[in-house]
Amino acid sequence: MNALSKDNKSVVISAVDLFCGVGGLTYGLHKSGINVAAGIDVDPTCRYAYNKNNEAEFIEQDIREITADDLNDFYPEGHLKLLAGCAPCQPFSSLPKNRRQPAQNDEKWNLLSEFGRLVEEVVPELITFENVPPIRHQNIYLEFLDKLKSLGYKFDSDIVYCPNYGVPQIRRRLVVIASILGKIDPLCETHSPYGHNGLEPYSTVRDTIGNLPNIAAGEKCETDKLHVSPRLLDKNIERIKQSKQGGTWDDWHKDLLAPCHKKASGQTYKSVYGRMKWDEPSPTITTQFHNYGSGRFGHPEQNRALSIREGALLQTFPKDYEFVDHDHPVQILQLGKHIGNAVPVKLATTIGYHIQDHVKDYYHD
Ligand SMILES: C[S@@+](CC[C@H](N)C(=O)[O-])C[C@H]1O[C@@H](n2cnc3c(N)ncnc32)[C@H](O)[C@@H]1O
């Protein structure tokens, strides 16, 4: 990325991606033109995909052991520093309404303060942070924002609806972008439901996975081993056959209902065992998107859950993103976790462009 500074020297942004996973955020930032120097993650099973698809170096380490000196070594001399990160969201996602605080003994709980510690020690010019919306009510997050203010950062903190950024998925995420250079504007939406006002129309399930070869539950595509969907029990095959796009288990014959569906409480989770709709964005791709019983993850027409490739495409990873070495088996649970946890590549790309526009405005004003 080159933005001219006042003294006509070029300004380059280099990033380190904390909690980098298989690289959704890294890939998107890089695609926007930001140089990502390194990604750090404690999980060795992320290494293959991260290294194969990104030029950044994968560092297998616990963030709690990373120091300011470690990070500063990754940033090339004279570049603006971007510290990017997406701490694990499990402690904050889907908190029961009667429990506003996640379990304090969840060791992942403190990882956001580790991000804050590194911000304080490195004071990078730019920061971006993504997490699930419920985190915004938590003290640990409010303390993080207080820390940014006390260090002199200006920031924008928004709940973004992913279809507004070209992601074919109704995911909502909290995105924080902070800068020590000056005021940060909110992210600009690029898409709207029908593409009015110069924006593009929402991307849909059909646009994204509609041209993949048909496969059955338990079958693997011959030309793409990631296009594989788990086997279903006979009863679940019957259930999905009777499911309509966007429908619920109300559409099934009563013999197929599980005891929990018949209870009054069963009415509150109607979208499980659902089929998605072709012409809308998909439901949020969770780490369980390959499991028909975990949400509306049934294929719109075929009698199976989403394949691993379909989940990756709905997370806007490119078609050729390589998740597994050619002679290694596809581990559905592990890949589902990596893909469902990722920052959608298109959202990450939008964040990257936004940060660059901010820097250009700063140096050109
Ligand atoms: C939400 S995912 C990040 C997804 C990633 N940003 C992407 O876009 O693909 C959180 C990651 O944090 C990693 N993680 C959890 N605890 C960690 C720790 N103590 N140190 C480093 N990484 C950790 C997990 O292995 C997981 O890959």
PDBQT file of the ligand as one rigid body, heavy atoms in Angstrom, charges set to zero:
ROOT
HETATM    1  C1  LIG A 401     -11.919 -16.364  16.413  1.00  0.00    +0.000 C 
HETATM    2  S1  LIG A 401     -10.531 -17.325  16.005  1.00  0.00    +0.000 S 
HETATM    3  C2  LIG A 401      -9.609 -16.246  14.965  1.00  0.00    +0.000 C 
HETATM    4  C3  LIG A 401      -9.983 -16.300  13.514  1.00  0.00    +0.000 C 
HETATM    5  C4  LIG A 401      -9.042 -15.567  12.607  1.00  0.00    +0.000 C 
HETATM    6  N1  LIG A 401      -8.891 -14.183  12.951  1.00  0.00    +0.000 N 
HETATM    7  C5  LIG A 401      -9.513 -15.667  11.151  1.00  0.00    +0.000 C 
HETATM    8  O1  LIG A 401      -9.976 -14.660  10.605  1.00  0.00    +0.000 OA
HETATM    9  O2  LIG A 401      -9.413 -16.756  10.549  1.00  0.00    +0.000 OA
HETATM   10  C6  LIG A 401      -9.609 -17.256  17.494  1.00  0.00    +0.000 C 
HETATM   11  C7  LIG A 401      -8.246 -17.954  17.440  1.00  0.00    +0.000 C 
HETATM   12  O3  LIG A 401      -7.591 -17.706  18.691  1.00  0.00    +0.000 OA
HETATM   13  C8  LIG A 401      -6.702 -18.778  18.907  1.00  0.00    +0.000 C 
HETATM   14  N2  LIG A 401      -6.293 -18.757  20.322  1.00  0.00    +0.000 N 
HETATM   15  C9  LIG A 401      -6.995 -19.126  21.407  1.00  0.00    +0.000 A 
HETATM   16  N3  LIG A 401      -6.270 -18.929  22.519  1.00  0.00    +0.000 NA
HETATM   17  C10 LIG A 401      -5.080 -18.411  22.125  1.00  0.00    +0.000 A 
HETATM   18  C11 LIG A 401      -3.911 -17.997  22.818  1.00  0.00    +0.000 A 
HETATM   19  N4  LIG A 401      -3.837 -18.056  24.147  1.00  0.00    +0.000 N 
HETATM   20  N5  LIG A 401      -2.872 -17.519  22.102  1.00  0.00    +0.000 NA
HETATM   21  C12 LIG A 401      -2.939 -17.474  20.742  1.00  0.00    +0.000 A 
HETATM   22  N6  LIG A 401      -4.018 -17.851  20.041  1.00  0.00    +0.000 NA
HETATM   23  C13 LIG A 401      -5.078 -18.309  20.715  1.00  0.00    +0.000 A 
HETATM   24  C14 LIG A 401      -7.512 -19.997  18.499  1.00  0.00    +0.000 C 
HETATM   25  O4  LIG A 401      -6.651 -21.078  18.210  1.00  0.00    +0.000 OA
HETATM   26  C15 LIG A 401      -8.289 -19.468  17.291  1.00  0.00    +0.000 C 
HETATM   27  O5  LIG A 401      -7.626 -19.816  16.086  1.00  0.00    +0.000 OA
ENDROOT
TORSDOF 0
